[in-house]
């Protein structure tokens, strides 16, 4: 009797999950891809790059920004070092010193730490009307700033989010992360298009400086190590309804490296998941719960099926539906990001997703994790010294 109830409940949750994904896919298809034309520019922008222990990446990141087609007299770059213990700051200073570009390299005060504090300190001294944010381990395309400004001038958006992709994939872990982040970028764009933004990525986002200050920056969430992107988006959504836009443009994609192995990947996902119930957005919480439950119940039903080998019809229907809708999602995403070759690994990736989503969802609020040489526990709210 229990196994029948479990399978029925599993099917109901996966149907709900499938409906949510289908709604996002329909919206994604209806969103026009933006092609960025040559256009006059007049908006002053401040590009903020928070950095901690990024000596191997910061030079290539800055060089890609220096090569932007956007007028350099309308750009400034602010590096805010989050108390790095390597050569990040010196490398940043050396690279920027040879560029004909306004720039500032600052450090988080000794009494503070964390990415949010780094960003807040940078925003305070920014002179641009629009803050554009990326990460120090990313590189951007030449039209990146142009793409953001093109959308900004036509939408008057309070916040703009853009797509993120992984490059130089070598291992199976790299390829898994690559196809997954493509799917997450699709959900980001479609959710914003639907007027119910759930996700965004701090590696590719922009917002008005006065909007950041008006919502109080990260006040109320600055004790949480993660969430510099989604928690800020949630605050902006509440105050500026309809003010969040997404750039569906290949020219606006920001590229980043995959986490170096499964251990680092899981630590990152635990960090991401630890913020899940810490915002006040009920929609985000509900969708996150359905995503988690769809994987957890599929895993639980599969284990039950192996031991009891009954009610196989409901279980098979649930698994086919789950695999089918996820394959459709990743196919749409892979087409946009030109990652179709990784779809050959889909059956393996789907099993990994079901397993890791279930585990991470269960332990994310109690398990410790490491990030940038720091250790956190208790759902990420307290630093372990």
GIRA-V611905 format. One record per run of one state. SS is the DSSP state (a for helix, b for strand, c for the rest). FROM is the first residue (numbers start at 1). TO is the last residue. If there is no record, write none. Layout:
# GIRA-V611905
ss->{SS & SS}
from->{FROM & FROM}
to->{TO & TO}
This chain:
# GIRA-V611905
ss->{c & a & c & b & c & a & c & a & b & c & a & c & b & c & a & c & b & c & b & c & a & c & b & c & b & c & a & c & b & a & c & a & c & b & c & a & c & b & c & a & c & a & c & a & c & a & c & b & c & b & c & b & c}
from->{1 & 2 & 31 & 45 & 52 & 58 & 67 & 72 & 75 & 82 & 88 & 98 & 102 & 108 & 115 & 126 & 130 & 136 & 138 & 141 & 144 & 156 & 159 & 163 & 164 & 167 & 172 & 194 & 205 & 209 & 215 & 230 & 240 & 244 & 248 & 250 & 253 & 254 & 257 & 262 & 274 & 282 & 309 & 312 & 338 & 340 & 364 & 369 & 372 & 374 & 378 & 382 & 384}
to->{1 & 30 & 44 & 51 & 57 & 66 & 71 & 74 & 81 & 87 & 97 & 101 & 107 & 114 & 125 & 129 & 135 & 137 & 140 & 143 & 155 & 158 & 162 & 163 & 166 & 171 & 193 & 204 & 208 & 214 & 229 & 239 & 243 & 247 & 249 & 252 & 253 & 256 & 261 & 273 & 281 & 308 & 311 & 337 & 339 & 363 & 368 & 371 & 373 & 377 & 381 & 383 & 385}
